[in-house]
Amino acid sequence: MISVVLDVLGGVLLITGLVLFTISVYGVLRLPDTNSQLHAQGLATGPGVIAVLASSIATESATIITFAVLGIVFMVLSSPSSGHAIAKSVRRRSGDVRPPDDSPEESER
């Protein structure tokens, strides 16, 4: 009985993750600028990866579940940093480098 429940839960999580991946790819292909594409990718891909990795509970293998949990932890820790790095490089490349808040130009006004 528990095996059937885990199989159904794993299948639902897998389908949910694939739907989120599809939404993310559609957003990346459809949106005009890099920041909008990064937003679509970050919002849909993160939960998609987590759902696909969480679907590994259906295997009932401790080794696979452990690797999936480690993958989820790595994804949660590294995704914000990589998104920030991409956004920062896009801003630098576009020439939209603003002075810091405590710059002399701001204090003279």
N, C-alpha and C positions, 0 to 999 in steps of 0.2 A: 504493500500500500504506500509506504513512504517513498519507495522508488518511483512510483508513478507520479506522485506529487512533485518530486524533485525533477523528473523529466519534463513535466508540464511547466514548472517554474523556470527551468533552464531554457526551454523553447521560447517562452514568453519574453524572457530577458534577451535572448539572442535576436528575436524579431524586433524588439524595441530598439536595441542597439543598431541594427541594420537600418531601421527607419530613420534614426537620428543621423547616421552616416549619410544617408541619401539626402536628407534635408541640408546637411552641411555642404555636401558637394554641390547641390543646386544653388545654395547661397554663394559659394565661392565662384561659381561660374556666372551667376546672374548679376551680382552686385558690381558697381562700377569701380570703386577705388579700393586700394589695399587695406585701409583701415576698416571699411565695411566688410570686406572679405574676411579679415582677421576676426572681426566680431562674430560673424556667422560661423566661422570655423571653431572658435573658442566655445561658443555657447552650445553647439550641437555635438561636436566631436568629443569633448570631455565626458559628458554623461554617456555617450555612445560607447566609448572605450570601456568605461566602468561597467555598463550593462553587459557588453559582450564578455568581458573577463569574469563578471559575476555569474554568467551562465555556466561557468565551468563547475558549479556545484552539482550539476546533474551527473558528472562523472563519478562522484562519490569516492574519488581518489584524493588522499590527503596531500600527496605530492603536487598534483595539478592545482588543487585549491590553494596551496601555499604559494606557488608561483603566481597564480592569478592575484592573490592578495598583495604580494610584493609588487606586481605590475600596477595594480590600482594605486598603491601608496606612491610609487615612483611617478605615475601620471599626475596625481594630485599635487605632488611637490614640484614637479618640473614644468607643468603646463603654464602657470602664471608667469614664471621667469622667461620662458621662451616667447610667450606672447608679448611680454614687455620689451624684450630684446628686438623682436621684429618691428614693433610699433616705433621704437626709438630709432632704429635704422631707417625706417621709412621717413620719419620726420627729418632726420639729418639729410637724407638724400633729396628730399623735396625742397630744402632750403628754408624750412619753417622752424628755424632754431630761434627760440625766444630767449631773451636774457633772463637770468634768474630773478626771483622776486626781490632780492636785496641788492640789485644792481644800482649803480649811481644814476642811471637814466630814470629809473622809477622814483628815486628819492628827490630829484630835482623838480619834479612836476608839482 
